[in-house]
Amino acid sequence: MQYYKIAIAADSNQAEILTALLSNIDFEMFDEGPALLNAYIPEPSFNLDQLKEVLAAQAVNQFEITLMPDENWNSIWESNFEPVIIANQVYIHAPFHQPIEGIKFPILIEPKMSFGTGHHSTTSSIMELMLSNDFKDKIVTDMGCGSGILAILAEQMGAKVVLAIDHDNWAFENTLENALKNNCKKIIAKCGDAKLLLGTRADIFMANINRNIILHDLDHYLTTINSNGILLLSGFLEEDFETIKQAVELRNFTFENKLEHNGWLALQFKSLAS
């Protein structure tokens, strides 16, 4: 599958807003340069009219579209991939980075066309929430698993089993590859959407996707969570807080925690006992 790269003239504030808006119309990956936002979307998902509508609403009129073969996309992404340390406990690195001694959770990631390398605020924030919870012997679901990074951390933190789901075949294959590289034995990866949740249960449910998908699939998520189970959500902006919070609380969950970084949120909820 080929990807479109959209190079957009935008300052840092515009870039944050555009990242959220474009993720709602199937853009999957973003990186920033000086006064520039690069956004990536699979060729079959690209809709020029939708793109123009989003950009016009933000008064942006300078952009360039490039169709990128898979191998070029991967090469560029790999060349820009830097290691990430989260809360002095998690070290996310590629095979070409040196390991660090004394890190509790080292995670080896093969950088490919999937979301979730710890660089984006949503991923690092939800991982911080994970570190504040007890995963030992828990049944975990990672919805929209991307690179599988959250599923890998869940297993390293002691999860009994981790169901990792993504609709994108690249992400599914990348999750399998990264699980193998990290010697994971308890991750079950599946390619598909929220329908795959039917009949599953979770003590901890994680979804780092985007506002629209989360709201659309929320009932699928919440019906799988056991009493007193934990829901971790990310992929949306501060301005979406009340919308997400109210939608979850209406379904017999209570709000517990919020992390904010660069305008992006990660939220924790707990299911109430039946």
Summary of the structure (lengths in Angstrom):
residues: 274
radius of gyration: 18.0
end to end distance: 45.2
largest distance: 53.2
contacts: 918
relative contact order: 0.12
helix: 35%
strand: 32%
